[in-house]
Amino acid sequence: MNTYQGSCHCGAVRFRVTAEPITTGCRCNCSICVRKGSVMSSRYYGSGEFELVSGAEALSVYRFGDRVVNHAFCMHCGVYPFHDATVKPGQYRVNLGCLEGVDPLALRIDVIDGRSF
């Protein structure tokens, strides 16, 4: 198991993920994900795997359309570090670009058909 440290761009939001080595990522083709262009974790991380270390007060959440996903972003720098789905409370996909030591563009990236949700 690896412990990955993550943060938004300005460092106001810090989190950690404990997981098997990250070797893949995913992108979503829904309207917000296409616009933010991030590479997300291929899986959701739950309690014991994901920990918000600091910065809860710096986070804001955006929901749109069917309001299924809580897109978290830092109110200071605007970076999206993670999201959770309202149908999976406490389960988080993380922005792999926010993790130290992970090059999201070097990973195999699958596409999620979020337009169909």
C-alpha positions in Angstrom: 0.0 0.0 0.0 1.1 3.5 -0.8 0.2 6.7 1.0 -0.3 9.6 -1.4 -0.3 13.2 -0.2 -2.5 15.6 -2.1 -3.4 19.3 -2.1 -5.0 22.0 -4.1 -2.7 24.4 -5.9 -2.3 26.9 -3.0 -2.1 24.3 -0.3 -5.2 25.4 1.6 -6.8 22.0 1.1 -4.7 18.9 2.0 -5.7 15.3 1.9 -4.2 11.8 1.8 -5.1 8.6 0.1 -3.8 5.2 1.1 -4.1 2.7 -1.7 -2.5 0.2 -4.0 -0.1 1.8 -6.5 -2.1 4.1 -8.8 -1.6 2.9 -12.4 -4.7 4.1 -14.2 -6.9 7.1 -14.2 -10.2 8.2 -15.7 -11.9 11.2 -17.3 -15.6 11.9 -17.6 -17.3 13.3 -20.7 -20.0 15.2 -18.8 -20.2 19.0 -19.3 -18.4 20.0 -16.1 -15.6 17.4 -16.3 -14.8 18.1 -19.9 -14.4 21.8 -18.9 -12.3 21.2 -15.9 -10.2 18.6 -17.8 -8.9 16.7 -14.8 -7.8 13.0 -14.6 -9.6 11.4 -11.7 -8.8 8.2 -9.8 -10.2 5.1 -11.4 -11.9 4.2 -8.2 -13.6 5.7 -5.2 -11.7 5.7 -1.9 -13.7 5.3 1.3 -13.0 5.6 5.0 -9.6 4.3 6.0 -8.4 5.1 2.5 -9.2 8.9 2.1 -8.6 11.5 4.7 -9.1 15.2 4.5 -6.1 16.4 6.5 -6.9 20.2 6.5 -8.8 22.8 4.7 -12.5 21.8 5.1 -13.2 25.5 5.6 -11.6 26.4 2.3 -13.8 24.0 0.3 -16.9 24.9 -1.6 -19.1 22.4 -3.5 -20.8 22.7 -6.9 -23.6 20.5 -7.9 -25.5 20.8 -11.2 -28.1 19.0 -13.3 -29.3 15.9 -11.4 -27.1 16.9 -8.4 -25.5 13.4 -8.2 -21.9 14.6 -7.7 -20.5 17.0 -5.1 -17.7 18.7 -7.0 -15.4 20.1 -4.3 -13.1 23.0 -5.1 -10.8 25.3 -3.2 -12.3 28.8 -2.7 -8.8 30.3 -2.9 -7.2 28.8 -6.0 -10.2 27.2 -7.7 -8.6 23.8 -8.0 -10.8 20.7 -7.9 -9.1 18.2 -5.5 -11.8 15.5 -5.2 -15.5 14.8 -5.5 -18.0 12.4 -3.9 -21.2 11.0 -5.4 -24.4 11.7 -3.4 -25.3 8.0 -3.8 -21.9 7.0 -2.3 -21.5 9.3 0.7 -18.0 9.1 2.2 -16.5 7.7 -1.0 -14.2 10.0 -3.0 -12.6 10.1 -6.4 -9.5 12.3 -6.3 -7.9 14.5 -8.9 -4.7 12.6 -9.7 -3.0 15.9 -10.6 -3.2 16.9 -7.0 -1.3 13.9 -5.7 2.5 14.2 -5.1 4.5 11.7 -7.1 1.7 10.8 -9.6 2.0 11.9 -13.2 -1.6 11.6 -14.4 -0.7 12.0 -18.1 1.6 9.0 -17.9 -1.2 6.7 -16.9 -3.7 4.7 -19.0 -6.8 6.9 -18.9 -10.3 5.4 -19.4 -13.4 7.5 -20.2 -16.6 7.4 -18.2 -19.7 8.2 -20.1 -21.1 10.8 -17.7 -23.2 12.4 -20.4 -25.5 9.4 -20.0 -26.0 9.6 -16.3 
